[in-house]
Amino acid sequence: MSTSSNERLWARLCAAVPYGSSTCSKAARYLPEEPAVVERARGCRLWDVDGREFIDFRNGLGPITLGYAHPAVDHAIREQLGRGIVFGYPHRLEAEVAELVQAVVPCAERVRFLKTGGEAVAACFRLARACTGREHIVQIGYNGWLNSLAAGAATLPRADAGTTPSGVPASLAAVHHAAPWNGLPALEQLAERLPGRIAAVCVAASYADMAAGREFYPALREFTRREGALLIYDEIVTGFRVATGGVQEYFGTVPDLAVFAKGIANGMPLSVYCGRRDVMDCCDRGGPVVISSTYGGEALSLAAAKAVIGVYRAEDVIGHLWRQGEAMWGALNRRFEAGSIPLRLRGLWPCPQFVPEPGAPPGLLDRFFRAACHCGVTLYHVPYVNFSHTAADVEEALSRLDRALETLA
Ligand SMILES: Cc1ncc(COP(=O)(O)O)c(C=O)c1O
């Protein structure tokens, strides 16, 4: 029996790479329909190793906001490549991009760079502990694998270990606490149990229920002020998507520290931790905290970020993500409703979440995702449009999904 290159390469990946992928959420689940191994992508389309074409709404699981191989970003990367990638001194781009972040992110009085989102969140925890002299961290949502330390904390988006995640010393788990989105009573209970001991609350939104942020972020702001703790926003998904400056710009409640990563460099590995001057200055020269990485100011990613922020300032990228998101996901919701299919997209149009309705048959969302792949559309639990999805792309994707929906009926 002949197998496709997709399946053969997937088998090779599984033999050599635990989980079949270095990123758990990228591992194929819907073979043979799914593009388990990608060959290339451009705009909003990708091709697998068998040459099958898909209209993509996974966007690298978030980083691609302008579209794959965006000309201005790729040009900036190529230009910088000719001048060097990383040096034994900072490059001028480090100052330029830090200033751009200051200009577009409300809380960003000072700015520093790392490579991954989880790493930047860990830097904020270090700063919060040093500034407050306290140990306990409260986490709402997923903040990267490196910070999945509390019993019941998210070990991946939409997954939690229940107990202390394996490989985490009990003493470390004891100073990390998971709390639910939009759940002030749980925070109040923690504050009662740990009076004067909470260093920070770090919050990543629940995408299906983002609208609750209008009340929840101000409530968190008040809670952390009262408790003398820092408020950290994990804007890794929301930044450069809901608004350029993330939920702090969109909802208007400013945290002490914030982290950005996906979205800032259209796929190049760059993360930002930024915030209040007095807190960020704890990792200044002579400050008590040392946070340092060889690749922090790597210039190809900074060149990409400068180009990305330039595009966001010159063009209505955010407006496009909202409008095209509504055109795509609003239309899909109407199709679910018309076909009595108990699935919905909930949340804000730039980053909504698929949610099975109460009573939906188990596995329905997986069957839909598989059928979508079969018809040439790649989806994710939190699907995104990017700046390159045109009205024609949305129309074509919807007509492909019409065929997928027929197979579910
Ligand atoms: C909200 C949120 N925080 C943190 C992270 C971790 O970022 P990274 O995978 O770059 O470490 C992710 C990744 O999916 C995320 O969605």
The ligand as a Tripos MOL2 file, in Angstrom:
@<TRIPOS>MOLECULE
LIG
   16    16     1     0     0
SMALL
NO_CHARGES

@<TRIPOS>ATOM
      1 C1         -1.2210   33.2520   26.0870 C.3       1 LIG1
      2 C2          0.1040   32.5710   25.8810 C.ar      1 LIG1
      3 N1          1.0850   32.8080   26.7410 N.ar      1 LIG1
      4 C3          2.3030   32.2500   26.5890 C.ar      1 LIG1
      5 C4          2.5670   31.3960   25.5450 C.ar      1 LIG1
      6 C5          3.9300   30.8030   25.3960 C.3       1 LIG1
      7 O1          4.6390   31.4110   24.3650 O.3       1 LIG1
      8 P1          5.8610   30.5970   23.7100 P.3       1 LIG1
      9 O2          5.2740   29.3590   23.1170 O.co2     1 LIG1
     10 O3          6.4490   31.5400   22.7070 O.co2     1 LIG1
     11 O4          6.8070   30.3170   24.8370 O.co2     1 LIG1
     12 C6          1.5640   31.0970   24.6330 C.ar      1 LIG1
     13 C7          1.7950   30.1440   23.5400 C.2       1 LIG1
     14 O5          0.9090   29.5610   22.9660 O.2       1 LIG1
     15 C8          0.2980   31.7010   24.7990 C.ar      1 LIG1
     16 O6         -0.7150   31.4390   23.9450 O.3       1 LIG1
@<TRIPOS>BOND
     1     1     2 1
     2     2     3 ar
     3     2    15 ar
     4     3     4 ar
     5     4     5 ar
     6     5     6 1
     7     5    12 ar
     8     6     7 1
     9     7     8 1
    10     8     9 2
    11     8    10 1
    12     8    11 1
    13    12    13 1
    14    12    15 ar
    15    13    14 2
    16    15    16 1
@<TRIPOS>SUBSTRUCTURE
     1 LIG1         1 GROUP 0 **** ****
